[in-house]
Amino acid sequence: MPQPDCARSPRPHEEKLMKAPRSAVIGLAAVVAFGVVVSSGRSSQESQYTFRSITPTGYEVITLEPSGATVSLLALVDCPEIQGAQQVSQGQHAKIVSAGGVTLSHFPRHFSFRVTATLRKTVIDGPSSSLTTPDDPRQFLLKLGFRLKAYNGLSVQEMAPDSVEMIGVPADVASDERVFRVNFDVGDRPITDRFVMEVFSPQGERMARFHFEML
């Protein structure tokens, strides 16, 4: 099965939902940004991985030109239905079993990404890229775009968000940080699918990709 055309594709399995070595930093940043504590959930058996409903998916740091401002994008997957589910075994025999002991054949239909876009210094690493924008940095944060790609074998399907909510500081109040809940309805998708949520600048340039997959 081919890899999506994206950088920092997480591998092995325990890295699927968290980048490394940045995962330790994003875990701390997620606590600061959202006030939640995330557990990796590794069980005592190497063949099992326990999923949590809220899981960090990574971050990106970008310099905005010509202002020189640095924007950090941090993301979490929020999917209550996978709380306590486990991956059992590896390779062709791998499967996902729910907390209630039922083998899952399909992804939950509804899940969301919580994305923090901030001009504050929240991560240790410096910018990995830059982009040019005519927008004031604070206005830039208000104009981000989002899209989901679903990969199944050689096929890919693009999906617009079902809805995008701004949580925390209202849009009409000046702030150097914005938090979005980006909701998706993916329909009936097999558990083997892989999802990549893309973040775009107001000018349509892709800024970041955040992965969500279970097998």
URBEL-V344292 format. One record per helix or strand of 2 or more residues. SS is the DSSP state (hx for helix, st for strand). FROM is the first residue (numbers start at 1). TO is the last residue. Records with the same first field share a line. If there is no record, write none. Layout:
SS=FROM-TO + FROM-TO
This chain:
hx=13-15 + 23-34 + 80-82 + 91-93 + 137-142
st=48-50 + 54-65 + 70-78 + 86-88 + 95-97 + 103-104 + 110-118 + 129-132 + 145-152 + 155-159 + 163-167 + 177-185 + 194-200 + 206-213
